Amino acid sequence: MYNKVIEILNKAVVKKIKVYDMKSLTPLRQGIAAINYLKKEAENLGFKVRSFSSSSETTWFLIDLNDVVVHLFVGDERYRYNLDGMYGDNPIKVVE
């Protein structure tokens, strides 16, 4: 598929095209897809989305739905930012 994309870009006289193998970033793509899906479905249910963060340059995604704020981490980022340590004294509901 990328060969066709390169063909199209060449016809548009794009120079210095580079193709990066992003297979190792599959969890990142899943994070982006999950947070985008959550945003769409929340809006369909009439929830107000106050804030929304989805970028291919981050491993921490966030969506603020007023009463619920969702933090979605890719890989070990959850442990790096340690939200569990900061908020661990509050009541928690673990979802398996």
Secondary structure, DSSP 4 states (H G I P E B T S, - for coil): -HHHHHHHHHHTT--S------GGGHHHHHHHHHHHHHHHHHHHTT----EEE--TT-SEEEEE-SS-EEEEE-TTHHHHHTHHHHHTTS------
